[in-house]
Amino acid sequence: MLIINDEVRSEIEKVKQFAVQHPISTEDIQKIVKGEMPPPGDVPYFTCMIPIGFKAVYTIEYQPAGECEHISISTAACGQMPTNEEVEQITEAFGIKWVGDVSEPVEDPSGLWNHGMTYHNDLGNGHVAFNIVVKK
């Protein structure tokens, strides 16, 4: 069960403010991929825990095509992905308009700059995150 109340909205705003003040450069993305820098999900200030059992990681990133918002959503339940409805509610709370299907990611980078790119990320131990990247 997903709960987005005033307390959660306040935490989301803190995460968004931190992300705006600490954008991730293209060089930082490369360092993260190489393991030279911790991923944003390991940085508490980029992370919002949403009751009951959801984790959202929000960043502002400089991708090759420009400034983007990136949100990664996972559940505490092993082997479970958030549902389409849960993703829609969480992205809406972050101010991102998303309508799609978590079971069918759009991994074609050419879609990133028009409608957004989505993909699954294996977090290990049976946990998977659903990621959305949209041009800001």
C-alpha positions, 0 to 999 in steps of 0.5 A: 500500500502506497502512502503519499501524505504531507510528510512524504511530500515534504521529504520529496521536496527536500530530495528535489532541492538537494538534487537541484543543488547537486546535479550529476555531470556526464563525467560523474555518470561515467565515474558511477558506471565505473564504480569510482563514485557511489550511485545516487541510491547510496546517497541518502539525500537523493533518496526518499523512503515512501510508506509502505515499502517504496524507495525513490531516488531522484537526481538531476543529470546532465546527459548528452542531450541536456539536463534530465530528471531521473527517478528510480523506484523500487520496492522493499519486497524481494522480486517485486516491481512497483505497479504502473499505478504506484509509479504514476502516483510517485512520479506525480508526487515528484512532478514528473508526468509518466504514463507507461507500463513497468513491464515494457521498458522503453530503452531506446535512447532516441525516445529519451528526448521526446517521451522519456526513457525507461529501464529496469535496474538489477539492484541485487538480492532479487530487488529490481528498480524501475527507472525513468529519465526525462529531459527537463 
